[in-house]
């Protein structure tokens, strides 16, 4: 497990998948990135419908994040979460992620008897080129901070996009054979991305109006970006002070990561071929 100490985050191991659907407040790092994750299931339960995973490839150069909001509860969510974890393991060394997201959709479509669907955000970071790709399956659009200009914006406004079909980017399980647009962003040192579940965008302001993505953006813009480890706690504090119901009526998850310029080690590069011969380390914990 990763350390919860934001000032000395633990390094994630190569060929490892970590995550689950339980309460968590942790910080860690992979080559090129520092990450902070906070997830709280509805009513303080030991598990929820928000599922989060992070993986690191055989050399550590590829980091992938998955944040999904799965419909339903209990055993159905656990089964879907296990399927998503298996796909993370199978695709751990692949840079391109559109096939992975399409496979996720097929997995949900294949279980119509459960009525299962999910919104999801999948991000893949390639450390040597500092390139971030993401696909959005009906999920709140992430926010991006550009250090050079000291400005936050919707990530879609900063990305180049390979558009899918007319019906692309639907939630998982809604459209059979659905495809997904690919957003690409070149990160610079100090740039950050904030990914949240819809409990954050469905929070209300002082007038009782739902924030939406733009309202959430306005609040994040008011938080000091110089201390990344404090951004999620301060965001939670501002929302809950505005209304005690904010973040309390649904599972609530936030993931923040920052480009820090760190690189893979020579040892990791040398050991990568040997790690490919071993099974992926499974550090996931899934509760029904």
N, C-alpha and C positions, 0 to 999 in steps of 0.2 A: 504494500500500500504506500501511497505517497504521503509526504509530510504536509501537515496543515500550516506549517510555518511559512508565511508568504515571503519572509526575508531570506530564507535559505531553502528554496524549493528543491525537492529531490529530483534527480535525473531519471527519466524513464529509460528502461532497458530496451535494447534493440530486439526485434522480433517478439514484441509483447503487445497484447491488447488488454486494456484496462477499462473498467466502467461498470455500469449497472443501472439500477433504478431506485437506489436507496438514498437517504439523506447524506449529503457530503459537503464539505467545505475544505478544499485542498488546493495546493499549488505545486507545480512541477515544471520541468523543463525538458525540451528535446533540442537537438541541434538547430540553432537559429531562432528558437522561440522560448518565451516564458509564458506559462499558462496559469489561469486561476479559474476554478470551477466552484459554483455554489448551486446545490439542488436541494429543494425542500418539498417532499410530497404533501399532498393535501391533508390537512388536519393532523400533521405530525406523524403520519403512518410510517411504517418501516419500509414501505415500497409505494411506488406510484406509476403513473402512465408516462412520465418523462423518462426517456432512456438516453443515456449518454455513453459514448465510447471514444477512446483515444488509442491510436496504434502508432507504432514506430517500426520501420522496415528493418531489414537485416543489417544495413549499414548506419541506420539512423537518419539518412538523408530525407526520407519521406515520412511526414507526420500527417495522420488523417484524423479528423474529428467527425463524429456523428452526433447530432442532437435530434431526437425524434419525440413527438408527442403522439403516443399510441392511444387509440380509442379503447374504451372499456376499462376493465380492472381485473385484478386477481390472476388466475391461471392463464387466461387468454393473453394478457399483456406479457406474462412471463414467457409464454411460448413464442410470441412474436419477437420479444427481446432476445431470446436465445437464437432465433433465426438470423436476426440482424448481426449478432455477435459472430456467428459462423461466417457470414459474408465478409465481415471485417477481417477475419483471419485469412480467408481465401484470397482476398485482394490486397493484403498488407504490403506487398512489394510492387504494386502497379501504380504508376503516376497518374495515368488517365483514369478518371472516375465515372464517366458517363455510363459505361457498361455496368459498373457496380450499382449505380442508382437504379438503372433499369432492372437489374436483378432483384433489387429490393422491392420494386413495384410488382414484379412477377410473383414474388413470394406472398405479398398481401393479396393479390388477385387470386392466387391458388387456394385461398381459404375463405371463399364467399360464405360458407355456412357459419362462420364466426362473425360475419359482418364487420371484419376488422379493416381499419384504415388508419393512416397516420400522416401528419405533416412531418417534414424532415428537412434538415439542413446538413449537407455533407461538404466538408472542406478538406482540401489536400494541399499541403505545403511542401515544396521542394527546396531544400535549404541551399544547394549550390547556386541557384539562380534567384533565390528569394521570391519565387513565384507562388502565388496562392490561387487555386481554382476552387470554385464552389458551385453546387447545384442546389436549387431551392424547390422543394416539393410542397408548395402551399404553406410554407412556414413564414413567420415574420422575417423581413429582410434584415440582415445584420447591419450594424453601424460600423463605420471605419473612421479612424483618426489618422490624419496625415501630419506627421511631426513637423515637416518643413513649413507648413502653413498654420499649424496649431489649430486645425479645424476638424470637426466631426461632420459626417454626412452619411446618407444611406449608401451602403456599399455598391449598390447597382449604379449609382451616379459616377463612380470612379472606375468601374470595370469595363473591359471590352467583352462583348457578348457574342457567342455563337448561338443564335436563336434556334430553338426546337420548332416543332410544328405548331399549327394554330392552337392545338389543345395541349401544348407542352406545359410542364411544371405543375400538374395537378397533384393533390395529395396522393400518397402511395395507396394503391388498392382501389382507386376510383375509376381509372381508365385502363383497360387491358391494352398492352402494347404501347402505353404512354411513353413519351420521351421527355428529355430535360435539357434546358438551355445550360450552357457552360459559361460561367462568369470567370474572368481572369484578371488578376491584379498583381502588379509588380510592387512588392513592399520595400520600403527603405527602413533603415535603422530607426527605431522609436515608433514606427507606425503600429497601430493597434486595431483589432477587430473585436466587437462585442456581439455575441450571439445570445438570443434569449428565447424562451418559450412564450406562448401567447398570454400567460398570466401577467407579464410585464406590459404588453401593448394593450391589454384589456383593463389595466388599472385606470383609475379615474383621477381627474385633477380636482382642484379646490371647488370647482363649480359642479362637480359630479359628472362631468363629461369624460367619456372614454378617451384615453390618450392616443391610441393608435401609434403607428410608427413615427410620425412626425412629432407628436407630443412627447414621446419617449426621447426622441432626439433632442428636443429643447431642454429637457431635464438633464440629460447627460452632458450637454454643452456647458452646464453650470458647475460641473464637478471638476476639481483640479486634476488635470491629466498627468501631473508630474509624479504622482504616487500611484502607479497602476494597481498595486495590491489593495488600495483603498477604494477603487472605483465601484466595484460591486457592492461592498458593504455600505458605502455612502448612498448609492442608488437605492438600495433596499430601505435604508433609513428614511430617505426623502419620500419614497412612495408610501411607506407605512405611517409616517407622520401625517401625510395628507389625508389618508383614510385608513382606518383599522381593517377595513375589508380588503384593501389592496394586497395582492399576493397571498390572500388567505382562503380564497374560494376555489383554488385550483392548484395543481402541481406547478411549482415555479423553479425554473432553472436558468442560470446565466453562466456563460463561458466567455472569458476575456483572454486574448493572447496578444503578445507583443513581439515584434521582430527585434532581436537583440544582437544579431550579427555573429553569434557563436557558430562554430563549424564542427563537422564530424571529426573525430580523432583519427589519427593514423591507425591506431589499434582497431577501431571499429571497421575501418575500410578493409584492413587485412583479414579480419575475422568474418566478414560478411559472407564469403562463399561457404564457410563451414557452418554458419548459422542457418543457411538455407537447407541444410541436411537435417535440421532438428525441427520438431513441432513448434508451433507458435506458443509462447507462454500465455496462458489464460489467467489473467488477474481480474476477471469479471465476477461480480456478485449479483445474482438476479433473484428477487423474491417475488412470490405470487401475491 
